[in-house]
Amino acid sequence: MLQPTEVVLVNDQSLTIRWNDGHAAVYFAENLRFNCPCAICEKARKSDPESTDHKELAQISRKVRFKEFKMIGRYAIGIEFSDGHNLGMYAYDYLYQLCQCDACRSDVTRIQGPVR
């Protein structure tokens, strides 16, 4: 079962997680905010990229910072962002897919954040 062994808030824009499989994952606030799994963000993210909801989510994501995080049981991490959003519970398997380290970014099967 995939579990974090260490979670470190490096600064207000980056978070690292060492997973029990040995992978040291890197996460950026912009990418995690855009890929928030809550129903509101998921609906906006899955809407037409030209829709107002999608564009607003992308715009918010570019400006956001990490405020704090908390472990939720043995299955997820909750993150509060500088815009006050804290509805998403990032399940470990979903969070693992969102890694932004160089090796994972080159893997085209991973979920991608907003295009800059």
Secondary structure, DSSP 8 states (H G I E B T S, - for coil): ---EEEEEE-SSSEEEEEETTS-EEEEEHHHHHHT--SHHHHHHHHS-TTSHHHHHHHHHHHH--EEEEEEETTTEEEEEETTS----EEEHHHHHHT--SHHHHT-TTS------
